[in-house]
């Protein structure tokens, strides 16, 4: 996209610029695509940033370009993003430490969202860690590595990898509730959960977010998204381009070509238009790519575009 004027979206038209590789760019308005959403008493931009890709290969170890990683985080804040997603398991602790180095002391408007319930092993696996003492250790580690007394939002992650698992979440969730009552956690959320687990958590304490796998190719959560929207609870999809069939990928490419855009831009724009409670956390290790994502997500997809994208594969 080097040297291409991105003027295809209303948001981009309000902030015209040329994305030229390596060239310094003026900062856009903090009025990002999608506007804002309220996570309890916190207002965040619906377009956020996911820090997972700032680690080394396999989400382990430090990035190859530490200065570049710090620059991406600072660029996110300069762009007006107020919603940064991380987890102590990323690295482990690598993204937390980068966020602290790049952004601490944090702007009052910035909210760092983290997750608990999994850790890492020496083989790069993601073993679950949901016993009360394990969760307390994770939360304390997040506080220390992020330089925060109170964590804005902690999401309890269930399942193994991307697979969800049925069963009660009462014991681990009640542990986080206790920490919330102690002032260690401000708000609670869930990740990688079933609708039944959402209901169970809500019977214990209020939640403000659910973070699950969802994109054009994986739409099992359609009913859950609509339910959460009616309850003013955010839905945070991860893997916006994961698991597409060749037919779905062809449709995405066709719409992108027709719009003079990229596949990622179309996927992000579709998510923003899908429901007002959807918050985006696309990740990248490139500041230029981050700017492209921000502008691209402002595309307005027409009814024909949406019908083509959502057609059964």
C-alpha positions, -999 to +999 in steps of 0.1 A: +000+000+000+031+022-002+023+056-018-014+049-021-039+076-010-064+059+013-095+080+006-121+052+003-136+055+037-155+083+054-130+083+083-100+084+059-116+112+039-118+133+072-081+125+077-065+124+042-028+113+041-005+092+020+009+061+036+045+061+024+068+035+038+093+050+062+078+085+060+067+104+091+029+109+091+007+134+108-015+120+136-052+115+129-079+127+151-087+105+182-121+100+166-114+065+154-136+043+132-165+029+152-164+056+179-164+045+215-180+020+239-185+021+277-169-008+296-187-001+329-175+033+339-146+033+314-150+048+279-128+031+253-123+034+215-140+005+197-108+003+176-082-010+200-048-027+198-038-063+206-002-066+219+003-103+213+024-099+182+050-078+200+066-110+213+090-134+197+080-164+176+053-186+192+044-157+215+075-165+235+104-143+244+113-107+234+107-091+200+134-091+174+130-053+172+124-039+207+125-003+196+100-010+169+077-027+194+079+003+217+072+026+187+040+007+178+026+011+213+034+048+213+018+051+179-014+034+191-018+060+218-009+089+194-036+076+170-061+080+198-065+043+208-076+039+244-080+002+245-049-021+246-052-058+251-025-079+267-019-109+289+008-120+313+011-153+293+023-133+263+061-138+264+055-145+293+052-109+306+070-095+275+040-075+263+032-062+298+068-050+302+068-033+268+036-015+275+050-002+308+082+009+292+065+026+263+036+042+280+040+045+318+028+068+334-003+060+315-026+087+300-058+089+321-078+079+290-058+047+283-072+014+296-051-018+296-071-050+294-055-083+305-064-120+309-058-147+335-064-184+335-035-197+314+003-197+316+032-210+295+055-240+297+090-246+284+076-262+253+055-232+243+022-247+255-006-229+272-014-249+303-044-238+323-038-221+356-072-215+373-067-225+409-072-196+433-035-193+442-025-195+405-049-167+396-038-145+425-002-150+414-011-140+378-029-109+389-001-098+411+024-104+383+003-083+359+001-055+384+038-055+389+048-058+353+023-032+341+031-008+370-006-006+381-021-008+416-055-017+401-061-035+368-088-019+347-102-051+333-093-088+338-109-114+316-110-150+329-098-172+301-112-207+299-106-236+275-073-248+260-059-229+231-088-218+209-110-247+220-138-239+245-146-264+272-179-269+290-181-268+328-185-245+357-163-214+360-176-206+395-144-213+415-119-193+393-144-165+386-152-161+423-115-157+430-114-127+406-146-113+422-128-114+456-099-095+441-123-070+426-139-065+460-104-059+474-098-031+448-072-050+428-094-054+398-118-027+385-140-047+360-144-084+351-148-101+318-146-136+302-126-151+273-130-183+253-163-191+269-197-206+260-230-188+264-239-210+294-207-199+311-215-163+304-249-168+322-232-185+351-207-157+356-235-131+355-252-150+383-221-144+404-210-108+394-214-083+366-192-086+336-184-059+310-168-080+282-165-113+264-135-121+242-140-151+219-130-163+184-153-147+159-149-136+123-167-140+089-157-176+088-165-185+124-199-170+134-211-194+161-214-165+185-240-146+164-267-150+190-243-143+219-232-111+203-268-099+199-276-109+235-246-091+249-254-060+228-288-059+244-272-061+278-246-034+271-217-059+273-188-056+249-178-085+226-141-086+216-134-109+186-100-123+181-085-138+149-103-116+124-088-135+094-085-170+109-099-202+094-113-190+061-123-216+035-111-209-001-146-197-011-148-173+019-113-161+012-123-154-025-153-134-014-132-113+009-106-107-018-133-098-043-149-072-020-115-058-011-106-054-047-139-037-055-133-013-026-097-007-035-088-019+000-072-049+017-087-081+030-079-071+066-096-038+062-127-054+049-127-080+077-123-053+103-149-030+088-174-059+087-168-065+124-174-029+133-206-028+113-218-062+126-228-049+160-221-017+180-208-037+210-179-052+190-145-039+200-115-046+177-080-055+189-060-063+157-024-068+164+007-059+144+044-052+151+045-024+125+035+012+131+027+016+094+005-014+094-013-002+124-021+031+107-033+012+076-056-009+098-070+022+115-079+039+082-090+006+065-115-002+093-134+030+084-146+015+051-184+016+048-196-017+033-228-017+013-256-042+015-242-061-016-208-063+000-222-077+032-244-102+014-214-115-006-192-117+025-219-135+045-230-159+018-229-196+029-197-213+018 
